[in-house]
Amino acid sequence: MNIYEFAMNMELDGKEYYEELMNKTSDKGLKKIFEMLAKDEEEHHRIINEMRDLDDASNTSDTLKNANNIR
């Protein structure tokens, strides 16, 4: 698996997780915090994607086959 793909998937999973939490709470303050965290994860995804585009190496690793994501 490509390390950039793994990292980008992890960021999208984090974004989805924070959005789920945001939708489960009725507390306005917590909603805002989870919204900000979800946006941060989306920004991380964008940055990693840009890094991948600049890197000409394959960056694959068999280790990632056994790595756990946040979910």
N, C-alpha and C positions, 0 to 999 in steps of 0.2 A: 504494500500500500504506500502511496505517496504521502510523505509527511505533511505536505501542505494541504492535501485533501483531508487528511485526518484532522488537522487543526481547524480547518474551515468547518467541517462537520461538527466538531466539538463546540465551536462558537455558535452555530445555528441551533444546536441542541440547548445550549445555555440560554439563548434568546427565547426559545420556545418555553423553557422552564420558567423563566421570569415572567413571561406573558401569562402563563397558566396561574402563577401565584398572584399576579396583578388582578386577574379575573376572579379569583377566589376570595379576595379580601374586600371588605366594605370600608376599610380605613383609608381615607383620602391620602394621608401621608405615606402609608405603605404602598398604595397604588402608584404614587409618583416615584417613589424609590425604585420599585420593580420596573416601572416604565423606563427610567433612566438606565438601569442595569441592562435591560433588553436592548436599548439603543447602543450602549457600549459594546455589547456582544456583536451587534450588527456592524459596528465600526471596526471591531477587531477582525471580523470576517473580511471586510473590504481591504484592510491593510495586509492581511495574510495573502489574499488573492493578488494584490499588487506585488508582494514579495515573490510569490510563485512565478509571476510573469517575468520578473527580472532575473530569476535564477535559471541558468541553462543546464544544470545537473538534473539527473532523474530523481534523486532524493527518495529512493524507495527503501523500505526497511521491513524485514520479516518480523522484527520485534513488535511492530505495530499490530500484527495479527492477534497478539495476545494482550494488547493494551485495552484498558477499560476506558470508556467515555463516562461522562457524568450520569448517564442513564443506564 
